[in-house]
């Protein structure tokens, strides 16, 4: 078990009973970072849904407990939210509860006894003998639970009148709100108001990485993670590195980034659209690699 996994397990052991005490289920814990920032994300749920007050209450309780236990070195941001449309699946109980749903499961690596597959996208059929049962194109696969890196319920779009047969390959979130989109026009419509936003946060999640954008008064920073949630690139603008700029997150928290990371809002919007539709790091943005090298 790596250091990151050890921290996640410690946080889970601390947060789960606190959530249970509020009548909530701790669904998952994520530790990620971009641009030198560490973010701890907790996903909680309950029958009937999670309110903002629920998230705030758990955030305060967990924050106080973590201050005492101190499992994370250095500063970090704590986020608490509902699982959203693409609900993570982690425990055997999760896989049993959501049998019949469309799911996407990603293994740590290709599984030779399962046609050398690494990804399984199909209908969840349950959990038996420490294996997750998933039906893909009419064939049942038994995926060992301990070899699953990530799994989630696919967002439902089939009931929307504007839906298309294929589900989006990326998931768009604006200020904590999941947005169902069907193509370039939908994405552009949702992103257009951000050009003049005083403050906004956009997240694009894909299977192989994620892009986060923080907007502030006509400017923005772009933070790109790899598929393991590790910081990979940050945008590189023309500002001064010794003049930090403060951005407000959707949770209400603030964070500072060097002024040299700030790009124009219209450039950031183009980059989000490009990444959402292609999964590629746009070449028209100058990037700073986490290792310290700069790239175009």
N, C-alpha and C positions, 0 to 999 in steps of 0.2 A: 504494500500500500504506500503510495507516494505522500509527500507532505500535504498537498492540496486535499487529497482524500481523507487524511487524518483530521484536518481542520473541519471538513464538512461533517464527518462523523461526530466530532466533539460538539459542534454547533447543533446537530440534529438531536443529540442526547440532551442538550440543554433546553432546546426550543420545544421539542415534542410534548413534554409534560406541561409546559406553560400554555401551549395551545390547547391541550386537552382540558386544562382547567377552565378555559373560556368556552368549552364546547366546540372547539375547532379541531380539524385534522391538519397536521403538518404534512403536506403532500410531498414537498421536495425542498432541497437546499442546494443553492448554486453559489460557487465562489468564482468570480470572474474579474477581469480588469482590463483597462485600456488606457493608454497614455500615462502609465505609472500609477493609476488609481486602482484601488481594490474595491469591488462591490460584492457584498453579501446579500443574496436574494433568498427570501423565504416565501414559499407558496402555501397558503392555507385555504381550507375549504370547509363548508358545512352544508347540510341539507337546506335548500332554500337560498343559498348564495351567501357571499361575504360582503359586509358593508365596509365603508371607509372607517367607521368607528372601530370595527373589529381589527382592521389592519393597524390602526393607530395604537390601540390597546396592546396588541401583541408586540408591536415595534418598541414601545416603551418598556414592556416587561423583559423582552429579550435583550434589549440594549443594556439595561441595568444588570442583568445576569452576566452578560459578556464582559462588562466592565470589571466584574469580580473575577471571573474565570480567566479572562484575557487569552483566548486561544489564538487570536490573530495578531501578528506583529505589525505595529505601525497603524496609521490611520486607515479607515475604511468607511464606505457608505453602506448603510443598512436599508434594504428595500423589502417591504412586505406587501404582497398583493394576492389576489385570487389566481388560480391556475390559468385562467383565460380559456380561449377556445381550443387551443392545442394543449390539453391537460397532460402534464407529465405522468408517466406510469413507472413505478419503481418497485413496489412490494408485491408479493403474491396476491394479496387482497385486492390491489389495484387491478391486476390482470383478470381476476375473477369477476370483480364488480363491473368492468367495462366490456365483458364478453359481448360480442355482436357489433361492436363499434369498429369503424375503420381506423387503423392504427399504422404508424410507421415505427419500425424497430431497427436500431443500428447496433451491430455487434462491435466489439473491440477490434476485430479483424475477420477476414474470410473464414468461414467454418467449413472445413473440408467435407464433413459428413452431410452437410446441407447444401450440396451443389456448389460449394465454395462461395456461397453468398455471404455478403456483409450486411446488406440492407434488405428488410422484409416489409413490404407495403401491401397490406391486405386486411382481412377481417379477423379480428381477435376471437378465438374460440375457447379461451379459458387458460387454466393453469393446472398441470398435472405432473407429479414426480419431478419437481424442481425444474420443469420446462414450461415455457410459454408456447401455447398453441396458436399459430396464426395461419390462416388460409390465404394463399397467394395464387391467383389465377386458377382456382379450383383444386390446388394441391396443398395438403396440410403439412406444415413444417413444425417441428418441435425444437424450439430454440432454448438452449440451456440458460437458465436465469443468470448464472454467474458470468456469462459471456456477453451480456447485454450492456452496452455503454450508455445508450439513451433510448427512450421509447416515449411516444406521446400519442394521444388521440388526435386524429386529423380534424381540423376545423370543418364543420358542416356548412356547405354552401348550396347543396342540392335543392333546398326549399326556397331559394331566392329566385324570383322571376327572371332576373338578369343573369343567372348562373350559366356556366358553360360546362361541358362534360369533364374537362380537366381541372383539378384543383390547382391553386397557385403554388409555385415552388418556393415562394417566399411569403413571410408573414409580416405585415406592416402594423406598427403601433405608433400612435401619435398622442402624446401627453397621457400615456397610460391607457388609451382606448384602442382596442383592436379594430382594424378597418378591413373589411372584406372587399377585395378588388379583383377585377377580371382582366385587366389589361392596362396598357399605357394611358389611355384616356382617364380611367378611374384614378390611377396613381397621380397623374398631373392635377386632376381636380382636387384631390385631397391635400396635395402639397402646396398648391398655389397660395393659400392664405399665409403661409409661413414667410413669404418674402418680406412682409412688413411686421412680423411678430415681434413684440417686445421680449418675449421669452417662450421657448417651446422645446420639446424633446421628441425626437423621432427614432424609432428602433426598427431595423429590418433584420429579421432572423431567417437564416437559411441553414440547411443541413451541414454545410461546410464552413460556416462562419457567421458573423453578425456585424452590422454597421450601426453605429449610434451617432446621431447628430444633435448638437445642442445649439440653439439659435438665440441670438441676442441683438436686437436693434440693427438689423441689416447685415449682421455677420454670423458666422457659425464655425464650430469646430467639428471635425469628423474623426471618429474613433473606430478603428476596424480591428475586430478579433478574429482569430483563426477558429477552426472547428472545435478545439478543446477549450475555447473561452479565454485563451491567452492573448494579451495585447500584441498586435502585429504592426499596424501602421497608424499614424495620426496625420491629419492634413497639415500642410506647410504653407503659410501665407506670407505676407510682406510686413507684418507687425513686428514690434520689438519684443524679444524674448524676456527682457527684464521688466516688462509692463504686463503683469497678469490681468486676465479678463475674467470676471465672475459670471458664471452661468447658473440658472436655476433649473433644477431637475423637476420632472413631473410630480415627484413626491413632495416638493416644496423645499428640499435640501438644495444647498448651493455648492458649487465646486469651482475652483480656479484653474485656468490653463494658461500657458504662455501666450502672449499676444501674437507671437510668430506662428501659432497654429491656426489663427483665425483666417477664414476665407470669406468671400462675399456670399450672402445668402442665396443668390441665384445660382452660383456655382455649386453650393452644397445641395440644393434641390435637384440640379441636374445629376449630381453624383449619386444621390439616393435613388432617383429614378433608374439610372443606369445599373446600379448594383441590384436593385429589386428585380429588374427584368432579365439581367444577364448573369448575375453572380460574380461579375468581374470587377476588379478594382479599376475605376476609370482613370485613363491615362491623362485626361485634361486637368486632373488635380495633381499638384505636387505633394509628395508624401515623404514623411519622416519615418524611417524604420525604427522599431523598438531597439534594435541592436546599436543604433547610433548612426547608421548610414542614411544618406538621403537619396531618394529616387524620384524620377518623374513618371 
